[in-house]
């Protein structure tokens, strides 16, 4: 989660004033007691009120609570804001840890819906610590490289077709 926190704070530092105010408004929409920190109750009330359909693990509050003081500071809420805004919710379906780097993704689930994937940490994938109907997994980097390679082949074919068409019609590209 530390990598996500660093990315969220780097993003926040480079936001426009308008977007920073949006992040502050987000924090204030969760923090209701006026004490400057978000309690577990405030967090859960917010999750229920907003009707989050994101599959959040039960320990998401604890993962966000960097200093383990039982509340979320503004910076810790900015991390949550960033995760929501950029759909950065990847948790291992085997053990529940937050996945920030390399993870294994079910190829069939990814192709069906890129927003609702079945992700595993390297350890759970290696040790088969999961129960899933599909068997083909790739690590997220290989999956994205494969996707880019297919797109490149498609573009090459399109350029060849357009080039041939342009030649037939006496046009130059």
C-alpha positions in Angstrom: 0.0 0.0 0.0 3.0 2.3 0.5 3.5 2.6 -3.3 -0.1 3.5 -3.7 0.2 6.2 -1.0 3.3 7.7 -2.6 1.5 7.8 -6.0 -1.6 9.3 -4.5 0.3 12.1 -2.7 2.5 12.8 -5.8 -0.7 13.1 -7.9 -2.3 15.3 -5.2 0.8 17.6 -5.1 0.5 18.1 -8.9 -3.3 18.6 -9.0 -4.9 22.0 -9.9 -6.3 24.0 -7.0 -9.8 23.0 -8.2 -8.9 19.3 -8.0 -7.2 19.7 -4.6 -10.4 21.3 -3.3 -12.3 18.3 -4.7 -10.1 16.0 -2.7 -10.7 18.2 0.4 -14.5 18.0 -0.2 -14.2 14.2 -0.5 -12.4 14.1 2.9 -15.0 16.4 4.5 -17.8 14.2 3.1 -16.4 11.3 5.1 -15.2 13.1 8.2 -18.3 14.2 10.0 -17.3 14.6 13.7 -15.1 17.7 13.0 -12.0 16.3 14.8 -10.0 16.2 11.6 -9.7 12.4 11.4 -12.0 9.7 9.9 -13.0 7.0 12.4 -13.9 3.4 11.3 -17.6 4.2 11.9 -17.4 7.3 9.7 -15.6 5.4 7.0 -18.2 2.5 7.0 -21.1 5.0 7.1 -19.6 6.6 4.0 -19.1 3.3 2.2 -22.7 2.3 2.9 -24.2 5.7 2.1 -22.4 5.9 -1.3 -23.4 2.3 -2.1 -19.9 1.3 -3.2 -20.1 -1.7 -5.4 -16.3 -2.1 -5.5 -15.2 -5.4 -3.9 -13.4 -4.0 -0.9 -11.7 -6.4 1.5 -12.8 -6.1 5.1 -9.4 -4.8 6.1 -9.3 -1.8 3.6 -9.6 0.7 6.5 -6.6 -1.0 8.2 -4.7 -0.9 5.0 -5.3 2.8 4.5 -4.4 3.6 8.2 -0.7 3.9 7.6 0.2 4.8 11.2 -2.2 2.3 12.7 -3.8 4.9 15.0 -7.4 3.7 14.3 -8.3 6.8 12.2 -7.6 8.1 8.7 -5.9 11.4 8.3 -6.4 13.7 5.3 -3.4 12.1 3.5 -4.7 8.6 4.1 -8.1 9.7 2.7 -6.3 11.2 -0.3 -5.0 7.7 -1.0 -8.6 6.3 -0.9 -9.7 9.2 -3.1 -7.0 8.4 -5.6 -7.9 4.7 -5.6 -11.6 5.5 -6.2 -10.9 8.1 -8.9 -8.5 5.9 -10.9 -10.0 2.5 -10.0 -7.0 1.2 -8.2 -8.7 -1.6 -6.3 -6.7 -4.7 -6.8 -6.8 -7.1 -3.9 -5.6 -10.7 -4.0 -8.6 -13.1 -4.1 -6.5 -15.7 -2.3 -5.2 -13.8 0.8 -6.7 -10.3 0.5 -3.5 -8.3 0.4 -3.5 -5.1 -1.6 -1.8 -5.6 -5.0 0.3 -2.7 -6.2 2.9 -4.3 -8.4 3.0 -7.6 -10.3 0.0 -9.8 -9.9 -1.6 -12.7 -11.8 -4.8 -11.9 -13.6 -7.4 -14.4 -14.9 -7.2 -13.9 -18.7 -10.9 -14.9 -19.3 -12.2 -12.5 -16.6 -10.0 -9.7 -17.9 -11.3 -10.1 -21.5 -14.9 -10.2 -20.2 -14.7 -7.1 -18.1 -11.4 -5.2 -17.5 -13.0 -3.5 -14.4 -13.9 -6.7 -12.6 -10.9 -9.0 -12.8 -9.8 -12.0 -10.7 -6.4 -11.1 -9.3 -3.9 -13.1 -7.3 -0.6 -12.2 -5.6 2.4 -14.2 -6.8 2.4 -16.4 -3.7 -1.3 -17.4 -3.9 -0.9 -18.1 -7.6 2.2 -20.2 -7.1 0.7 -22.1 -4.1 -2.7 -22.4 -5.7 -4.3 -20.6 -2.8 -7.5 -19.8 -4.6 -10.7 -21.3 -6.0 -11.6 -20.0 -9.4 -13.4 -21.6 -12.4 -10.8 -20.5 -15.0 -7.3 -21.7 -15.2 -5.4 -19.4 -17.6 -3.6 -16.6 -15.7 -0.9 -14.1 -16.9 0.9 -11.5 -14.8 -0.5 -8.0 -15.4 2.6 -6.8 -17.2 2.6 -9.8 -19.7 -1.2 -9.3 -20.2 -0.8 -5.6 -21.1 2.2 -6.4 -23.4 0.1 -9.1 -25.1 -2.7 -6.6 -25.6 -0.4 -4.0 -27.0 1.2 -6.5 -29.4 -2.3 -7.5 -30.7 -3.2 -3.8 -31.2 0.1 -3.3 -33.1 -0.7 -6.2 -35.4 -4.2 -4.8 -36.1 -2.7 -1.4 -36.9 -0.1 -3.0 -39.3 -2.9 -4.8 -41.1 -5.0 -1.7 -41.3 -2.1 0.3 -42.7 -1.4 -2.4 -45.3 -5.0 -2.4 -46.4 -5.1 1.4 -46.5 -1.8 1.5 -48.4 -3.1 -1.0 -51.0 -6.4 0.9 -51.3 -4.5 4.2 -51.7 -2.3 2.7 -54.4 -5.3 1.3 -56.3 -7.0 4.7 -56.3 -3.7 6.4 -57.3 -3.4 8.1 -53.9 -0.2 8.5 -52.0 -0.1 8.1 -48.2 
